[in-house]
Amino acid sequence: MQTNLPNVLTLSRIVAIPVVCLLLLVETPWGGWLALGVYAFACITDFLDGYIARTWQQQSSFGRFLDPIADKLLVASVLLMLVAIDRVAGINILPAAVILCREILVSGLREHLAELQVSVPVTRLAKWKTAIQMLAIGFLLVGEAGPAWGVITTTAVGIGGLWAAAALTLITGYDYLRAGIAHMSPDAAAKRPTDPYTGSEPLDRADPARDTGRS
């Protein structure tokens, strides 16, 4: 593992996951606020690791590998905990399930396409999805301990944001799936370069720059 600041920030995001989960089990108002604080730190590192890696030229294969995994571990763990403590319950579990299923789909799709030396770019809509998802989870972490705006509670705002993120998740997930299937067709495979000696795809691959996009 290459030890540099971007990679340390990414690892700190993974370390923050159990802290957020444990704080959600604290049945006092400050437990939710502390969970939000640690979660906010994790979200900030999500931006900083990629920015520093680009600015300081500290991109690495390890960072490219770990960064999306850390993001998905954070989202999946927090959503599962929110369901476990009934902060997200009933029909509202559906958008959480949609988000988790999409994360698994995109991860598998990216892994397969990486073997084909195909990069799937992150769309602007996917970035909006990620932003709304992060904000929605933040509101849900605070829950009823947060302020209310008339009849609109902090939890209600979080639930609404979760449904909005799930709707964008379906759209962007379909876009990724359609792009991935296009690269899996026989015609696309025939167009990929092959090694003249082995007849297979070339094995000499450049070390990819860190993927700073968010899916």
Secondary structure, DSSP 8 states (H G I E B T S, - for coil): ----HHHHHHHHHHHHHHHHHHHHT--SHHHHHHHHHHHHHHHHHHHHHHHHHHHTT---HHHHHHHHHHHHHHHHHHHHHHHHTTSS-GGGHHHHHHHHHHHHHHHHHHHHHHHTT------HHHHHHHHHHHHHHHHHHHGGGS-EETTEEHHHHHHHHHHHHHHHHHHHHHHHHHHHHHHHSHHHHHHS---TTTSS---------------
